[in-house]
Amino acid sequence: MSSDVIIETRNLTKVYRDFWGRPKVQALKALDLKVHRGEIFGLLGPNGSGKTTTIKLLLGLLFPTEGDAFIFGEPTFNVAKNERIGYLPEESYLYKFLNAEETLHFYGRLFKISKAERTKRVGRLIEMVGISHAKHRQLREYSKGMQRRIGLAQALINNPELILLDEPTSGLDPIGTAEIKELIKDLRDQGKTIVLSGHLLADMQDICDRIAILHRGELRELGKVSDLLTVQDVTQIKTTDLSESVLSEVRHVLDRNGVKYEVDHPTTTLEELFLRIVRESDQHPGRRRVAADIASKPSVADDELASARSK
Amino acid sequence: MLAPSLFLFAQGAQPPGVSDAMKKLAGWLVVLGDPNQTSELWFGSTLTWIKVLALLSLVGWLGARFAQGIKDRTALSNKFLDIAASVGLIGLFGTSLLNVLQSTKRVNNIDISGVPLTAILGLVFGVMVFVWVEFGLWKAIGGTGRKSDRWVLAGIHLAAIFGVGAAWILQGVTASMLGTERQGGLPFLLLIGARLAPTFMGFVVLFQLTMLFLSEFVAVRPRRLYAIAWQTWVESFRRMQAFWVVMIIFVVVLAFTHWFLRPSDDRVAEIGRQYVGTLSTLCWILLISMITILTPISLPNDIRGMTIYSVVSKPVRRLELIWGRLLGFMALSTLIVVIFGGISLTYLWRNVYLGAIVQTEEAAKKARDQNRLPAAKQLSDQASQLRTRMSARVPVKGSLTFLDSRGTPQFKGIDVGQELEYRSFVEGATPSAAIWLFGDSIPDPYEPTKKRISRKIPVEDFLKANTIESIQDQIVNLKFADARAAGVDPTKASGKEIDKAVNNASKNKQEIDRLTKEYENLNKQAVVFEEQATKLDADQKPAEALRARRDAAKFHSPRVPLEMTFTVYRTTKGRVVGEPVFAELEVTNPFTGEKYNNIIPIREYYTNKELIPAKLLAGSNGALRIVVRCISPTQYLGMAESDLYLLSSSGNFGWNFVKGLLCIWLQAMVLTAIGVFAGTFLSWPVALLTTLAFGVAGVAAFGFLQQFAVTNMAGGGPFESLIRLIAHDNLMNELTPTLSVVAAKTLDSLIMPVMTRLVYIVPNFSALDVSNTVALGYAVTTPILLGNIGLAFAYVLPFTVTGFFILKSREVAA
């Protein structure tokens, strides 16, 4: 296996059985894939498609029914490989009776990290995931989003080379989601390899270099996001807002060439709109700019009606 | 190299014409292969432990592989064999039924060519099942693709052949010692091979498991153990609130304890035992209850709540998960035991020492000052008894045998019909006597002609250095050594013969002469003081006489304390009601013939004390013969081996109490290991019940299981017992072989072999319990403590390692 390949699965298959050993569900069918150093790799698929099973198999939490999986060239049952891995489960399965600091110290002690270094990392990670204000509260008092953040921090406590994130933005608000996405990109820029699973397509599209699409345990598509999303038989030209005269000239040219076209103003995403509003609100607290305000202003008709009533 | 005499089996009669080399080989094969035989040397119990582990490993390994094969459908791939196995299993049940019918005389015994039909059927059906299992195993293990498993499977087959080979070697050597009357031939080979081969097969599996364990063990890191232990500790406090619950119950119970503990007036000394026993029991109950509830819940909760995902995805070994939890729970147990211990000792100090001993001594002093001498004596005795109980006495015990009323040697005394009394009795004013023997090599009371045991007195603990008796002891020992060197048996030779031997052997003569001079010198000085004392007595100067006697005593070793606790069985009230029963005590040094006699009144529930002259031990070589007779006609004295002993020393009670708590801590550790083990593969309610079952079986039913193990249960197995229970039938009656009785006996015959093996895995908590020893004021000596620590780890290690293998082989995310 090339040193550039961090994860490799060969014919990886998982069948869940009942107590009597009868096959219940085939969660994964003959998965072959490679994840390369320094990329963000997305496992995409609907619920029950085998994304989490794949991650659990890679971590040795499940045993494959058939096939093999390797991380850093080592078989997945080799515990020592976990020294270089960070893992965020799909839910924040953490000890609720510990506070954030204790949690990170606990997980930090499981790695070969000096006390001084561990203390430094704990402080830095708590700040990074934005829960400094609640670091002495037990996790049972945390909201889902805060638990997700501390979960992410524990996954990074060992400064891992490979980070496995199972639905990392689940339970987060759009701001948190955006921050996590930024963080993931930063980690990639630091040379780390990231595998993440999810079914929020926009999130995956934003950050993944490559994706694998799974459906009912089978690999349906694998490749670069840009390659997979490009619609080859459509051309899109973006310009600044065109005047009516320029637009009619363009239409004329297109009509002359028999091209089918649509002219429209692009819309932003709800996520972008939300983020812009929240940022503006942070910059100018107190100023309201809500669509409902506009709607509540008296219209011309209302003015006329009011005037008629006064006569 | 071990001599054959080291082995139990070798103590029996051997057929003539067997060479020493063959005996030695046979000895090794039996000791290594038969789980019921072992060496009497220091490693004997360890060897038995290893053999039991080997057998359990074999059963576990084969069971797990075969069950996995069935689940994967690799083991059930031959329909013909599956049908044959089904027939075999039904056939085996039928054979058991036939066997019961024959034994209850419902069906006549049927033999074919002298071989019982049931044996033939059992063999045929057994082979059918065996072939099915064998085929399934090869298929299952071939299916897993693990090379090491295939090697082990091949290895256990070779070991099975070796076992049968060993049985072949043993033919004609020592069949009688293996408990079989068969000698040679195929039945012998099968019978003995079936006993030896599984152990050898188990060794192969145990070797593989040991290698796997060692590879895990070397990867264990203290920092990770600490982390898991810390998490367990915090969880116990914050989530379970276990510490606070236990503490509150302890304090509440303790607050009312003294309301209920009131000894009767004639057993005032019992107050110490009652308090110590109650506190130890309270500590034990609370700690064990906490452990039973807490330990089996932790790991299943982690698995169910999936918090384990974020732990095992770190470089944490499965063994660390188990040992870390064990350490965390034991840290909690340690804290609780330390706090309980501190509170208990303070409580005992206030209630027993200040509240009973000091008060009684002050009352005795006051009575003496007021010249109420009988009351003073009684109070003084009570205080002495209380102090005796609140100490840590180190007894030196002998071996007890009896003479019955006709003077015939017996290993038990007279049974007076008290079922719950473990003591047996000697009858007053008859030749009946209890004889305690001390010495390096004395006959075993149960096998006096075959076996010898050691109950040697450590003379150096009793004789003070550079005293008359100590030097006398050295002289006699040197003389005996010289006599032996000259080929004279000093125990049989006369004094003159020994002196002659000493004069001839030049080896120790100079030393003997030097010691003799020293002895004479000391003796002379002592005699001077004693004569002075006699003269001063005559001159009516008691104080000076006492001082002179004390000076004379400095040349002697102090008298040797002898303590006795006997019970009295009265057939009549006696001449005067409450009159004590008298015992005659006779102590003899068997080598020098020195004797001491006394008649003492026996006080029930009291520790009767006698000081015997130290010169009795001089030249005793650690041997004494102590005879106790009851001289009160129509009365009986009851005694057991532990009821009479030489008191070697009396240590600090507080430290002894701490040792008692340590043994409770050890029991908690064993139960913790079981709880954590159960949590590796069971859901928490089932794990909780399993831990509880182990605890109850280990505490209350170990003796019962031991009886199971030797299949010595009166009233039959569980099913037969159920019928007796319903029918109100007693244990000794032979049941009428009705259909239900036959069915019950058949089921018993099938499950009893499995149940008898439970004794191997149920922990013997009563062996670890020393609370009664502490409460009675006896020392928990270092050998007892080390033995208990060893025993506790002998349970903890296999349970935790088995837990590791289970956790390693299961999918934590399934």
Chai-1 contact restraints between the chains, C-beta under 6 A:
chainA,res_idxA,chainB,res_idxB,connection_type,confidence,min_distance_angstrom,max_distance_angstrom,comment,restraint_id
A,G21,B,K71,contact,1.0,0.0,6.0,A-B,restraint_1
A,K56,B,A813,contact,1.0,0.0,6.0,A-B,restraint_2
A,L59,B,S313,contact,1.0,0.0,6.0,A-B,restraint_3
A,L61,B,V812,contact,1.0,0.0,6.0,A-B,restraint_4
A,L61,B,A813,contact,1.0,0.0,6.0,A-B,restraint_5
A,L62,B,E811,contact,1.0,0.0,6.0,A-B,restraint_6
A,L62,B,A813,contact,1.0,0.0,6.0,A-B,restraint_7
A,F63,B,E811,contact,1.0,0.0,6.0,A-B,restraint_8
A,V79,B,P315,contact,1.0,0.0,6.0,A-B,restraint_9
A,V79,B,R317,contact,1.0,0.0,6.0,A-B,restraint_10
A,N82,B,K314,contact,1.0,0.0,6.0,A-B,restraint_11
A,N82,B,P315,contact,1.0,0.0,6.0,A-B,restraint_12
A,E83,B,P315,contact,1.0,0.0,6.0,A-B,restraint_13
A,Y87,B,S313,contact,1.0,0.0,6.0,A-B,restraint_14
A,P89,B,Y309,contact,1.0,0.0,6.0,A-B,restraint_15
A,Y93,B,M306,contact,1.0,0.0,6.0,A-B,restraint_16
A,Y93,B,T307,contact,1.0,0.0,6.0,A-B,restraint_17
A,Y93,B,Y309,contact,1.0,0.0,6.0,A-B,restraint_18
A,Y93,B,S310,contact,1.0,0.0,6.0,A-B,restraint_19
A,Y95,B,T307,contact,1.0,0.0,6.0,A-B,restraint_20
A,F97,B,R238,contact,1.0,0.0,6.0,A-B,restraint_21
A,F97,B,R239,contact,1.0,0.0,6.0,A-B,restraint_22
A,F106,B,A227,contact,1.0,0.0,6.0,A-B,restraint_23
A,F106,B,Q231,contact,1.0,0.0,6.0,A-B,restraint_24
A,R109,B,R223,contact,1.0,0.0,6.0,A-B,restraint_25
A,R109,B,A227,contact,1.0,0.0,6.0,A-B,restraint_26
A,L110,B,R224,contact,1.0,0.0,6.0,A-B,restraint_27
A,L110,B,A227,contact,1.0,0.0,6.0,A-B,restraint_28
A,L110,B,K314,contact,1.0,0.0,6.0,A-B,restraint_29
A,L110,B,V316,contact,1.0,0.0,6.0,A-B,restraint_30
